[in-house]
Amino acid sequence: MPQSPLARTVAALQPRARTELAELVAFKSVADPAQFPKSECEAAANWIADTLRADGFQDVALLDTPDGTQSVYGFLPGPAGAPTVLLYAHYDVQPPLDETAWVSPPFELTERDGRWYGRGAADCKGGLIMHLTALRALKEHGGVPVNVKVIVEGSEEQGTGGLERYAEAHPDLLTADAIVIGDTGNFRVGLPTVTATLRGMTLVRVRVDTLEGNLHSGQFGGAAPDALAALIRILDSLRADDGSTTVTGLAADATWDGLQYPEEDFRKDAKILDGVGLLGDGTIADRIWARPAVTVLGIDCPPVVGATPSVQAGARALISLRVPPGTDAAEATKLLAAHLETAAPWGARVAVEQVGQGQAFRADTTSPAYTSMAEALQEAYDGAEMQTSGMGGSIPLCNTLAALYPAAEILLIGLSEPEAQIHAVNESVSPQELERLSLAEALFLRRYAD
């Protein structure tokens, strides 16, 4: 199919997109000062603000949100009477994990095997570049036909709710007719997909204490209550024998009726080792889009190297619980805390601290904006029809925006297809997906203006 003038312009903008994505990936913008200096996030926020100003945005501002981070806002005026579209992305990223496991440095965008590797390349610095590329292409073909607001969050990965609280305190700032959340992704490369549902999440830190101090395991082991062993038992109680999540009082039997995820494809995408089984029952889609899922994110205990023969007096863990639409995240947090406390053996003392929380989200895919997006994606993907899927991850801001602006249509697209390996080592983005989705967004804005 011959390329349209708009498509050719988007293609011509790809070298600039790569250059800017490399600059943005270079910031170690993990919104946790215990891991990386806060100055890295501040530098990334300033880079975005400067870029928006250079692209003609007005009212560009660094928003100091209640969680101590900064989000970046800008407004690009369109024709008089045109609708307003809010474009969302986030610049904070997950920590790189084991940097030695990266084939190339995590904060250095590197091209390899037709993909661009780097932390945040897909999740979600690439999402911002997608928005900018779409707008730049439209400017070369008659101008941007809508009013555009851009908001780039600085703490999405931490789940601390800073931008949600800021938006609630300044409800006029982000008001829009349609909202494009550029932080999800296609079901797989080349298959245009919008996300219909997001699981909510709660993040808690649990601490177990049994002794006033560590004890010699030879002198006291066998009778003294071991806090680490108690924690292991508590964590084990969160799963049934088949690996299903079992939080007392939390339903875990919902089903997914939409696009299905073949088990063979899932095993390949997840890179599951030969002979290792999957968790839970039901379809893969049931398990990752419609049911709760608990994950132990980390445990504080002595490392193997340097460990002493001691009975541990205390231990703690960080636990994530994803909850599907229809389940209140606050109620799920209460159930999780109660379960952890009840599961403690030997009278061990348990303290549960909530770290983060976000509600699940369900989009209205029958809205006019989705019709415009379906047409745009079909053109950008050479006639392929738009698919609708769920996503197991969470974007807490979606429910805040839906509550603040009930008339707004919220669409979820993005660059995080399975090969991107977001949140893992060797995260990458497909340049072809970036080009196609930039074109799709530009086409959508044209259609939505009409």
Backbone torsions as a table, in degrees:
resi	resn	phi	psi	omega
1	MET	NA	126.9	179.5
2	PRO	-62.0	143.0	179.8
3	GLN	-75.2	140.8	173.7
4	SER	-74.5	162.2	176.3
5	PRO	-56.1	-39.2	179.1
6	LEU	-64.2	-42.3	179.4
7	ALA	-63.6	-39.0	179.1
8	ARG	-65.2	-37.1	178.7
9	THR	-66.9	-43.4	177.3
10	VAL	-58.6	-42.6	179.1
11	ALA	-63.1	-40.2	-179.5
12	ALA	-68.3	-21.5	179.7
13	LEU	-84.6	-4.8	-175.1
14	GLN	-64.7	-38.9	175.9
15	PRO	-58.9	-39.5	176.9
16	ARG	-65.9	-39.5	178.8
17	ALA	-60.0	-42.9	-179.8
18	ARG	-65.4	-42.5	-179.7
19	THR	-61.1	-46.2	-178.0
20	GLU	-70.2	-37.2	177.3
21	LEU	-63.7	-38.0	177.1
22	ALA	-62.1	-41.9	178.6
23	GLU	-63.5	-41.0	-176.7
24	LEU	-73.4	-39.5	178.3
25	VAL	-62.4	-29.2	-176.8
26	ALA	-64.4	-21.3	176.6
27	PHE	-77.6	128.6	179.6
28	LYS	-85.1	65.1	-168.1
29	SER	-86.9	58.5	170.4
30	VAL	-84.7	119.3	-172.4
31	ALA	-81.6	48.3	177.6
32	ASP	-137.4	101.4	-176.1
33	PRO	-63.2	-13.6	176.1
34	ALA	-73.7	-17.6	-178.0
35	GLN	-109.3	-40.7	-179.9
36	PHE	-138.8	150.0	-179.2
37	PRO	-59.4	143.0	177.8
38	LYS	-59.8	-26.2	-179.2
39	SER	-60.6	-26.4	178.6
40	GLU	-66.2	-43.5	177.3
41	CYS	-67.2	-40.4	179.6
42	GLU	-63.2	-39.2	179.3
43	ALA	-66.8	-39.7	177.6
44	ALA	-64.0	-42.7	179.2
45	ALA	-62.0	-41.4	179.0
46	ASN	-67.5	-36.4	176.1
47	TRP	-60.2	-44.8	-180.0
48	ILE	-65.2	-44.1	179.5
49	ALA	-60.1	-44.1	179.3
50	ASP	-63.6	-38.8	179.9
51	THR	-66.7	-42.7	177.7
52	LEU	-61.6	-43.7	178.7
53	ARG	-61.3	-42.5	-179.6
54	ALA	-64.5	-26.8	178.7
55	ASP	-90.4	10.4	173.6
56	GLY	90.9	9.4	178.3
57	PHE	-71.3	145.6	176.8
58	GLN	-106.6	166.1	175.3
59	ASP	53.9	30.7	-180.0
60	VAL	-65.2	132.3	-175.7
61	ALA	-147.8	146.4	168.9
62	LEU	-93.2	115.5	-176.1
63	LEU	-93.0	117.8	177.5
64	ASP	-81.3	105.5	-175.6
65	THR	-87.9	160.1	-172.5
66	PRO	-61.4	-17.6	179.7
67	ASP	-89.0	8.4	176.7
68	GLY	87.2	9.3	177.7
69	THR	-110.8	176.4	180.0
70	GLN	-121.0	135.0	168.5
71	SER	-109.2	156.1	-175.6
72	VAL	-114.2	130.9	-178.4
73	TYR	-122.4	147.0	173.2
74	GLY	-155.5	154.0	-178.8
75	PHE	-127.5	129.2	177.9
76	LEU	-116.6	107.3	-176.3
77	PRO	-69.4	143.5	176.6
78	GLY	-112.8	-163.5	179.2
79	PRO	-62.6	153.3	178.4
80	ALA	-59.4	133.9	178.3
81	GLY	81.9	-2.5	-179.2
82	ALA	-73.2	152.4	175.2
83	PRO	-66.7	164.8	179.4
84	THR	-110.8	132.4	178.5
85	VAL	-120.0	128.5	175.8
86	LEU	-95.9	126.5	177.8
87	LEU	-108.3	126.7	-175.3
88	TYR	-116.3	142.6	167.0
89	ALA	-153.5	174.5	172.9
90	HIS	-134.2	145.8	-177.7
91	TYR	-101.8	-13.8	176.7
92	ASP	-75.6	153.5	-174.3
93	VAL	-132.3	166.3	171.7
94	GLN	-72.4	151.4	174.2
95	PRO	-61.3	157.2	-174.9
96	PRO	-73.8	-8.9	-176.0
97	LEU	66.2	-133.4	-176.6
98	ASP	-80.0	100.9	-176.2
99	GLU	-63.4	-25.2	179.1
100	THR	-71.3	-17.0	179.2
101	ALA	-85.1	-9.3	176.1
102	TRP	-77.5	135.0	177.2
103	VAL	-68.9	-34.8	175.1
104	SER	-129.6	160.5	-175.2
105	PRO	-56.5	135.7	-173.7
106	PRO	-63.6	-28.6	-178.3
107	PHE	-106.5	29.1	176.3
108	GLU	-133.5	107.8	-177.4
109	LEU	-61.6	123.3	-173.4
110	THR	-131.0	129.4	178.8
111	GLU	-87.9	131.3	-178.5
112	ARG	-157.4	128.3	177.0
113	ASP	53.9	38.2	175.5
114	GLY	78.8	10.9	178.2
115	ARG	-129.9	160.3	177.9
116	TRP	-107.2	119.3	-174.5
117	TYR	-101.1	139.7	175.8
118	GLY	162.7	149.0	179.5
119	ARG	-65.6	125.6	-178.7
120	GLY	90.0	-2.8	-178.0
121	ALA	-57.7	-39.5	177.2
122	ALA	-102.5	-35.7	-171.1
123	ASP	-124.2	90.8	2.5
124	CYS	-140.7	26.5	176.6
125	LYS	-64.4	-34.3	174.5
126	GLY	-61.6	-30.7	177.7
127	GLY	-63.3	-39.1	176.3
128	LEU	-65.6	-43.5	178.9
129	ILE	-62.4	-36.5	175.5
130	MET	-58.4	-48.3	179.0
131	HIS	-59.8	-47.7	-176.9
132	LEU	-64.0	-39.6	-179.9
133	THR	-64.8	-42.3	178.3
134	ALA	-60.5	-44.8	-178.6
135	LEU	-67.4	-40.8	179.9
136	ARG	-64.5	-38.7	178.4
137	ALA	-64.4	-42.1	179.3
138	LEU	-63.6	-36.9	179.5
139	LYS	-60.8	-30.2	179.7
140	GLU	-82.7	-2.4	-178.4
141	HIS	-134.0	55.0	173.4
142	GLY	99.5	-7.7	177.8
143	GLY	102.4	165.0	178.9
144	VAL	-77.1	122.5	-170.1
145	PRO	-85.3	3.8	179.7
146	VAL	-133.8	163.7	167.1
147	ASN	-75.2	136.3	-176.9
148	VAL	-121.9	129.3	167.1
149	LYS	-111.5	136.8	175.9
150	VAL	-117.5	133.3	173.4
151	ILE	-130.7	125.7	-178.3
152	VAL	-120.4	110.9	-172.0
153	GLU	-78.3	151.2	-178.3
154	GLY	-110.5	3.1	-178.0
155	SER	-148.1	28.0	-177.5
156	GLU	-60.1	-41.5	-176.0
157	GLU	-67.8	-22.5	-178.4
158	GLN	-85.3	-18.5	179.7
159	GLY	64.6	27.8	-175.6
160	THR	-88.8	-6.5	171.2
161	GLY	76.3	19.0	-177.2
162	GLY	-62.0	-48.2	-178.6
163	LEU	-70.3	-34.8	176.8
164	GLU	-58.8	-47.1	-178.7
165	ARG	-66.4	-37.6	179.3
166	TYR	-64.5	-44.7	-179.8
167	ALA	-62.3	-39.2	178.8
168	GLU	-64.8	-34.0	179.9
169	ALA	-80.9	-18.2	-179.3
170	HIS	-132.2	67.0	-169.5
171	PRO	-64.7	-21.2	-179.3
172	ASP	-79.0	-17.9	-170.5
173	LEU	-63.6	-47.0	-171.4
174	LEU	-104.4	10.7	-179.5
175	THR	-58.6	139.1	-175.7
176	ALA	-160.3	161.9	175.3
177	ASP	-81.9	-34.3	177.4
178	ALA	-140.6	149.4	-178.0
179	ILE	-129.1	124.6	176.8
180	VAL	-107.7	112.1	177.3
181	ILE	-91.0	108.2	-175.9
182	GLY	-90.6	47.6	-170.2
183	ASP	-133.2	19.5	174.7
184	THR	-115.7	-133.4	-179.6
185	GLY	175.1	171.3	177.7
186	ASN	-73.9	152.7	178.9
187	PHE	-59.6	-35.3	168.7
188	ARG	-160.3	167.6	-176.6
189	VAL	-56.4	130.7	175.7
190	GLY	87.4	-5.0	179.6
191	LEU	-111.1	101.9	-176.1
192	PRO	-63.7	127.4	-171.3
193	THR	-140.1	135.9	167.7
194	VAL	-108.3	151.5	-177.5
195	THR	-97.7	124.7	-176.9
196	ALA	-91.3	-31.9	-177.7
197	THR	-137.5	150.8	172.8
198	LEU	-127.2	137.0	171.2
199	ARG	-74.3	145.4	171.2
200	GLY	-80.9	179.7	-178.7
201	MET	-151.5	155.3	166.6
202	THR	-135.7	143.7	-177.4
203	LEU	-125.2	121.2	-178.4
204	VAL	-129.5	152.5	174.6
205	ARG	-112.3	124.7	-179.3
206	VAL	-113.4	134.3	178.2
207	ARG	-121.0	135.4	179.0
208	VAL	-118.8	130.1	177.8
209	ASP	-129.0	138.3	-179.1
210	THR	-132.6	-22.5	-174.4
211	LEU	-135.2	161.5	175.3
212	GLU	-73.8	-22.1	178.7
213	GLY	-169.4	164.2	179.7
214	ASN	-61.0	150.6	-179.3
215	LEU	-125.8	153.6	175.9
216	HIS	-63.2	124.2	-174.9
217	SER	-70.4	-22.1	176.5
218	GLY	-78.1	-38.0	-177.4
219	GLN	-79.1	-35.2	-173.1
220	PHE	-119.7	-14.7	-176.9
221	GLY	-63.8	138.0	-177.6
222	GLY	112.0	-24.0	177.7
223	ALA	-128.6	-34.5	-179.1
224	ALA	-72.2	132.2	-178.2
225	PRO	-70.4	123.8	-175.6
226	ASP	-90.8	117.3	-177.3
227	ALA	-64.8	-36.7	179.8
228	LEU	-67.0	-41.3	176.8
229	ALA	-64.0	-38.5	177.6
230	ALA	-63.2	-43.2	179.0
231	LEU	-62.4	-41.1	179.5
232	ILE	-60.4	-42.7	178.5
233	ARG	-64.6	-40.1	178.9
234	ILE	-62.8	-46.6	-178.9
235	LEU	-65.4	-37.3	179.3
236	ASP	-64.7	-28.4	-179.0
237	SER	-69.7	-11.3	-178.7
238	LEU	-82.4	-1.2	178.8
239	ARG	-133.9	142.4	172.2
240	ALA	-77.0	176.2	-178.7
241	ASP	-59.8	-31.3	-179.6
242	ASP	-87.0	3.5	178.7
243	GLY	93.6	-4.8	178.0
244	SER	-61.8	146.7	176.1
245	THR	-71.0	130.9	-178.1
246	THR	-132.1	86.4	172.0
247	VAL	-101.7	120.3	-174.8
248	THR	-53.0	125.1	178.0
249	GLY	90.4	-5.8	-177.4
250	LEU	-103.5	118.3	-178.8
251	ALA	-63.3	140.2	-177.4
252	ALA	-142.3	40.7	-176.8
253	ASP	-130.8	16.7	-179.1
254	ALA	-69.9	159.8	179.6
255	THR	-123.7	156.8	179.7
256	TRP	-110.4	127.1	-174.3
257	ASP	-99.8	-7.9	-175.2
258	GLY	-90.4	-144.2	-179.7
259	LEU	-52.7	131.4	-177.9
260	GLN	-98.4	161.4	-175.5
261	TYR	-121.8	98.4	-179.0
262	PRO	-54.6	139.0	-176.2
263	GLU	-60.1	-39.2	-179.6
264	GLU	-61.8	-40.9	178.4
265	ASP	-66.6	-40.8	-179.9
266	PHE	-62.7	-44.7	179.7
267	ARG	-60.0	-39.2	179.7
268	LYS	-69.2	-45.6	-178.5
269	ASP	-63.9	-38.9	-177.6
270	ALA	-83.2	-6.4	-179.9
271	LYS	55.2	48.8	-180.0
272	ILE	-77.0	134.9	-177.0
273	LEU	-67.0	148.1	178.2
274	ASP	-56.1	133.9	177.1
275	GLY	86.7	-9.0	179.0
276	VAL	-91.2	130.0	-176.4
277	GLY	-84.6	164.5	175.4
278	LEU	-86.6	163.4	179.1
279	LEU	-92.8	149.6	168.9
280	GLY	80.5	-173.1	178.2
281	ASP	-131.8	-179.7	-174.4
282	GLY	81.0	-176.9	178.7
283	THR	-71.5	163.8	175.4
284	ILE	-59.9	-42.8	179.4
285	ALA	-60.7	-40.0	175.4
286	ASP	-55.7	-47.3	-171.1
287	ARG	-71.0	-36.4	-173.1
288	ILE	-101.9	-13.7	-177.9
289	TRP	-119.3	-23.7	-171.0
290	ALA	-118.6	-4.0	-175.4
291	ARG	-128.9	158.7	176.9
292	PRO	-69.0	153.5	179.1
293	ALA	-145.1	124.3	178.7
294	VAL	-99.5	142.0	177.0
295	THR	-138.3	130.7	172.5
296	VAL	-85.0	111.4	-174.0
297	LEU	-83.9	-26.4	-178.8
298	GLY	-173.4	154.8	178.9
299	ILE	-132.0	131.8	173.4
300	ASP	-95.2	113.1	176.9
301	CYS	-161.1	169.0	-177.9
302	PRO	-61.6	135.5	174.1
303	PRO	-69.0	159.7	-178.3
304	VAL	-60.8	-45.1	179.1
305	VAL	-72.7	120.3	179.4
306	GLY	91.3	1.0	-180.0
307	ALA	-67.1	145.7	178.4
308	THR	-109.3	159.3	179.2
309	PRO	-74.0	79.8	-174.2
310	SER	-131.0	147.1	166.1
311	VAL	-82.5	124.9	-173.3
312	GLN	-77.9	133.4	180.0
313	ALA	-82.9	-26.9	-177.3
314	GLY	-152.9	154.7	176.5
315	ALA	-158.0	156.0	178.7
316	ARG	-146.1	162.9	-178.3
317	ALA	-144.0	154.8	173.9
318	LEU	-108.1	125.9	-172.5
319	ILE	-123.6	133.0	174.4
320	SER	-108.4	135.5	174.2
321	LEU	-126.2	116.2	175.3
322	ARG	-90.3	136.1	-178.1
323	VAL	-127.1	140.2	-174.9
324	PRO	-80.4	165.5	174.1
325	PRO	-54.3	141.7	-176.1
326	GLY	97.9	-11.6	176.7
327	THR	-111.5	125.1	179.4
328	ASP	-74.6	126.6	-176.6
329	ALA	-64.6	-35.5	179.7
330	ALA	-65.8	-41.2	177.9
331	GLU	-67.3	-38.5	177.7
332	ALA	-62.4	-36.2	177.8
333	THR	-63.0	-43.9	178.5
334	LYS	-62.4	-43.1	179.8
335	LEU	-65.0	-40.6	179.2
336	LEU	-64.0	-45.5	-179.9
337	ALA	-61.7	-43.9	179.7
338	ALA	-63.2	-40.3	179.4
339	HIS	-62.9	-45.8	-179.0
340	LEU	-61.9	-41.4	-179.7
341	GLU	-67.8	-41.2	-178.0
342	THR	-70.0	-31.7	-176.0
343	ALA	-78.5	-5.8	-177.0
344	ALA	-65.8	127.5	177.7
345	PRO	-86.2	160.7	168.6
346	TRP	61.6	21.5	-179.5
347	GLY	70.9	18.1	179.5
348	ALA	-57.4	142.9	179.4
349	ARG	-81.8	130.3	-176.6
350	VAL	-123.7	129.9	174.6
351	ALA	-122.4	128.4	-178.5
352	VAL	-115.6	126.6	-179.6
353	GLU	-120.3	125.3	176.8
354	GLN	-76.8	131.5	-178.3
355	VAL	-105.7	-38.3	-178.8
356	GLY	-157.5	161.3	-178.2
357	GLN	-162.0	144.2	175.8
358	GLY	-154.8	144.3	-177.6
359	GLN	-81.6	154.3	173.6
360	ALA	-70.6	166.7	-174.9
361	PHE	-142.8	142.3	173.6
362	ARG	-130.7	124.4	-177.9
363	ALA	-88.6	154.5	173.7
364	ASP	-92.4	96.7	-175.3
365	THR	-81.8	3.5	176.5
366	THR	-95.4	1.8	-175.2
367	SER	-72.7	158.7	178.4
368	PRO	-57.7	-33.7	180.0
369	ALA	-62.9	-36.5	178.7
370	TYR	-67.9	-32.8	175.1
371	THR	-62.5	-44.2	177.4
372	SER	-63.0	-41.3	-180.0
373	MET	-67.0	-38.7	179.2
374	ALA	-61.5	-42.2	178.7
375	GLU	-66.0	-40.7	-179.1
376	ALA	-65.7	-44.5	179.8
377	LEU	-65.1	-39.0	179.8
378	GLN	-62.8	-39.7	177.6
379	GLU	-69.2	-43.0	-177.4
380	ALA	-68.2	-27.1	-177.5
381	TYR	-107.9	33.9	171.9
382	ASP	52.9	44.2	173.9
383	GLY	94.2	-5.8	179.0
384	ALA	-68.6	134.4	-178.6
385	GLU	-78.2	144.0	178.1
386	MET	-64.4	135.3	175.6
387	GLN	-106.7	158.5	178.5
388	THR	-121.7	127.0	-179.6
389	SER	-134.1	173.7	169.6
390	GLY	-97.0	174.9	173.0
391	MET	-141.5	133.0	-176.8
392	GLY	-73.9	-17.4	-179.2
393	GLY	-78.6	-178.4	-175.2
394	SER	-128.5	142.0	169.9
395	ILE	-132.1	87.2	-171.1
396	PRO	-56.6	-28.0	-177.5
397	LEU	-61.9	-27.3	-175.4
398	CYS	-57.0	-46.4	-179.2
399	ASN	-68.2	-34.5	176.4
400	THR	-61.6	-45.8	179.3
401	LEU	-65.3	-39.8	179.5
402	ALA	-63.7	-36.9	179.0
403	ALA	-73.1	-39.2	-178.9
404	LEU	-72.3	-35.4	-174.0
405	TYR	-129.9	73.1	-173.6
406	PRO	-62.4	-21.9	179.3
407	ALA	-85.1	-11.6	-177.7
408	ALA	-75.4	143.4	175.6
409	GLU	-93.7	128.4	-175.9
410	ILE	-111.4	121.9	179.8
411	LEU	-116.6	144.2	-178.3
412	LEU	-124.2	115.4	175.7
413	ILE	-135.4	174.8	176.5
414	GLY	164.3	-169.7	-168.9
415	LEU	-107.8	7.1	-169.7
416	SER	-94.2	58.8	174.9
417	GLU	-75.0	168.8	-171.3
418	PRO	-54.5	-37.8	-178.3
419	GLU	-67.3	-15.4	-178.6
420	ALA	-69.0	-26.1	179.0
421	GLN	51.7	48.2	179.3
422	ILE	-62.8	148.8	-179.5
423	HIS	70.8	-2.9	179.8
424	ALA	-110.9	177.7	173.5
425	VAL	-71.8	155.9	178.4
426	ASN	61.1	40.5	172.4
427	GLU	-60.5	145.1	-179.9
428	SER	-150.9	168.9	175.5
429	VAL	-130.9	146.2	175.5
430	SER	-85.0	119.8	177.1
431	PRO	-59.3	-32.3	178.6
432	GLN	-66.4	-39.6	177.3
433	GLU	-66.8	-40.3	177.7
434	LEU	-60.1	-43.2	-179.9
435	GLU	-66.4	-46.6	-177.1
436	ARG	-65.9	-42.0	-178.0
437	LEU	-73.4	-30.8	173.1
438	SER	-63.3	-43.5	177.2
439	LEU	-63.9	-44.0	-180.0
440	ALA	-60.2	-40.8	-179.9
441	GLU	-66.8	-40.2	177.2
442	ALA	-62.3	-43.9	178.2
443	LEU	-64.3	-39.2	178.2
444	PHE	-61.2	-46.0	-178.4
445	LEU	-62.1	-36.8	176.2
446	ARG	-63.2	-49.5	-177.6
447	ARG	-66.1	-40.0	-178.1
448	TYR	-65.7	-32.7	178.4
449	ALA	-64.5	-27.5	-179.4
450	ASP	-83.1	NA	NA
